[in-house]
Amino acid sequence: MKAVRLLNRLIQSFCQLPGRARWTVGVLVMIAYSWVFYAAFVAPTGFRWRAIYGDPDYPKGYSIHGIDISHHQGHINWHRLRNALVAHDPLRFVFVKATEGDSHIDTRFRENFDNAKEAGFIRGAYHFWSNQSSPRRQAYYFTAMVRLEPGDLPPVLDVETKPADLSTEEFQRNILTWLHIVEDYYQVKPIIYTYYNFKQKYLNDSRFDGYPYWIAHYYVSKMGYRGPWKFWQHTDAGRMPGIGTYVDLNIYNGSYYDLKQLTIPERKVVVIRDSASRREQTPDSLPSLDE
């Protein structure tokens, strides 16, 4: 009620002003309203609007670009995509959605994963976390469905939600279970993909510090996350030749050499010596990633 009475008094005072004064006050109010509207609604999404209407901005100071895709991108013309440029730099890497939960494989995973390699991209595969399945079943399903080879990026866990009825500690234990199983299988630390705010709220624990991070933080010119990170998904409104829909655009925080160093290494020859004989194990004689 106090607010209503105050508003009425302001209106009465405004009406008692001379005509020119009322006009001046009205203009000032409109300017203030426009500024607040721009600051609250337009400026934070400026990157998205520019991307949608054909004048995209890309974070400055980075030259290694990539995309992530799934069945949502539909059929991809890889011949056109392989020659794509992002801010005058070649497209270098492609993350492909592989699995979700403990029983769903993306309908275009095999096609996209094979074509990404054939087109000359550094490829990676990611698992979309589900809160409806156990972490062990999800990890075993991913390892059963995804064969990673030397030169591929480490496996990725895409985690974006936490159940409201699960404590942060329990949630973190579940995530670590998946990470440990997958790391043990591929013998490389998985990459964690998540949103900037989600990382700060639920994964801000020293037990996750050793994992490479792929952070989603849209429509800003600078990464807001202050910790170490490898990849930055900076927009979901990118356009690429050969892809008929919007696609997520990413940058790598380093050089092309650094990106290659992050990939799964070639298996080395292991020489085993004993007093009776000398036996060499070659990459072909070592267990494969599928075993």
N, C-alpha and C positions, 0 to 999 in steps of 0.2 A: 504493500500500500504506500509506503514511503516513497518508493521509486516512482509510482504513478503520480503522486502529488508533486514530486520534484519535476517530472516530465511536463505536467500541466503548467507549472510556474514558468518553466523554460519557454514553452510555447507561447504563453501570455506575454512574456518579456520580449520574445522575438516579434510578435505581432505589433507591439507598441513602438518598435524601432521605426525610424524614418525609412521611406522606400529605398533609397540608395544604400543605407546601412543593411537593410534586410537582404538586398541583392548581394552585397559584399560577403555577408556572413554565409549565405547560401552557397556561393562559389567556394569559399574556404572549406565548408563542410563536404562538398562534393570532391574537392581535391584530396582531403584527408581520407575520405571513404575509398577513393580510387587507389590511393597509396597502400592502405591497409589490405585491400582486396588483392592487389598485385603481389605484395609481400607474402601473404598467407596462401594464395592459391596459384598464382601464375609463375612466380620465380622458382619455387621448388620443383616444378615439372617442366621447366623450360627446355631441358635436354630432350624430354620425350616429345614435346610438340615440334621441336625443330627436326627430330628424327622422322616423325610421321609425315611432316609436310616437305620433306626433301632437302632439308638444310641441316644435316646432322653435325653435331659437335662431338669430338673425341677427346678423351683426356690427353693433355699435352705431355710430351717427354717419354712416350712409350712407342716402340716400333714393332713389337711382336704381338700380332693379333690372332684371334681365333674365334670360333663359334661353338655353340652346343646345340644339338639337334635331337629330335625324337620323331615319332610318327606324326606329330602335329605339323611338321613341315611338309608332309606329303612326299610326293615324288621329287627328287632332287636331280637336276641336270649337272652332273659332276664335271662334265667337260667344260661347262661355263664357270662353275665354281672354282675349279683349280686355277683359273687365271684371275680370280677376284682380287681387288685391291681394297684396303681399308686405310683411309687417310694417306694414300699414295704408297702404302707398304703392302707386301704380299700377305695373304692369309697363310698362317703357318700351322695351326693345330685345330683339331675338331674333337670335341667330346660328344660321345654318342650314348643316349639312354639305353641301358641294357635290361635291367630288371627292376621290379617294384614288389615289395613284400616278399612272400615266400613261394609265390606260384605264378607271377605274371612276368612275361618277357615282352618287351616292346615289339610290336608287330613288324617294325622296319629295322630292328637292331642288326640282324645278320647282313642285310643289304647295305645299310649305312656304314657299318663297321668295315666290311670288306672294301667298299667303294672308297672310303676315306683313305685307306692305305694305298689302293691302286692309283688314286689321284695324287699321291705324293705328300699327303698331310701327315703330320705326327698325330696319332689318334689316341683317344682314351675312352674308357667305358665307365659309366656311373650307375650306381644303384640308388633308387629312390626309396628312402626309409619309410616304413609303415609302422604305425603304433598299434596295429591290429595283429601283428605277427611277432613271434619270438625272435630275438636277435640272432640266435644260433641258426634257426631255420632260414632266416634271410641271408646270413653269411654263406651257409652251405649251398643255398640255391644260386647265389651269385657265382660262386666258384665253379659250380657244376655247369653253368650256362656260358661263362665267359672265359675264353682262352686268350690270355695276354702273351705277347711275344716280345723278344728283345726289340727295343726301339719304340715300344708303346709307352704311354704315360702310365703311372701307377693307378691302381683302381681308385674310384672315387665313391665316397658316401655322401649322398645329398640328403641332408637332414634339415627340416624346416619347421617341424611342429613338435610340441611336447604335450602329452596328455595332462589335463588339469588335475586328475586324481592320482598322479604319480609325482613323487618328490623329485627334486632336482638331482639328489644323490642317486636315487634308483635309476633315473633316466640316464645319467652319466655312465653308470655301470653297464646299462644295456648298450649304449653306444660303444663303450670300450670293448665289450664282448665281441661285437661285430668287427671292430678294427683289429683286435688281436687274432681272430680266426683268419681273417682275410690276409693280414700281414704274414702270418705263419705259412699260409698256402702259397702266396706269390713271392715271399721273401723280399718284400719291399713295403715301406710304410705307405698306407693309403692316404689319399688327399681328402680333406674334409671340406665339403661345400656347404655354406650356410649364409644366411643373411647377417648383415652387420650387427643389427640389434639383437638377433637371436644368439649370435656368438657371445656378445657382451653379457647377456642375461643367463644363459644356460651352459655354455661351454667354456666359461672363463675360469678354467682350472688348470693347474700346472701339469696334470696328467695328459693333457692334450697338446702341450707345448711342442712336443717333438714332431707333430704331424704338419705337413704342408697345408696351407689354407687357401681355399678359393672362396673369396668373399663377394657376395652380391650387395652392391650399394649403387642404386640407380640415380640418374639425373643430377649428378654432382660433378664438379670439375676436378675435385680431389678426393681421394679415398679418406673416409672418416676414421676407419679402424687404424689404431696406432701401433698394433702389434705387427710381427712379421707376417707377410703373406706372399703367395706365389702368383695367384691369378685373381683378377678383378672382373666380375661381370658388371659392366657399367650401364647397360641398357637392355631392355627387352623389345625394343622397337627398331632393330637394325634391319637393313635391306641388303641382300646379297644377290648377285646375278646367279641364276640357276635355282633360286628358292623363291617360291611364289607367295610366301607368307612372311610376317615379321619373324626375326630370329634374334636370339640373344647374342650380344657381342661381348668379347672378353679381351683382356690384355694380359700378357705375362710380365711379371716384375723382374726383368733381367734381359740378358742378351739371348740370341738364338743358340749360342754355344751353351749357355746355362740351361736353357730349355732341353737341349739334347742330353745334357748331363743328368737331368732329372728322370729321364726315361729308364725303363728296365734294361739293365746291361746284358751284354752277351755272356753266356756261360763260359767259364774258363776251364781249361784242361787241368785236371787234378791228378797229380802223380803220387801214387802210394808205394812206398818202399818198405820192404821187410827183409829179414835175413834170408828168406828162401827164394824170393822172386821179386821182380819189379813189374808192377802193373799200372797202366795208364788208363784213366777214365776220360773219355772225350765228351763233348756236349751230347752226342747221340747216345752215349751209354749211361748218362745221368737220368734220373727220373724227370719226366716232362711235367709241365704245369698242370696237365690234365689228370695226373695220377694221384 
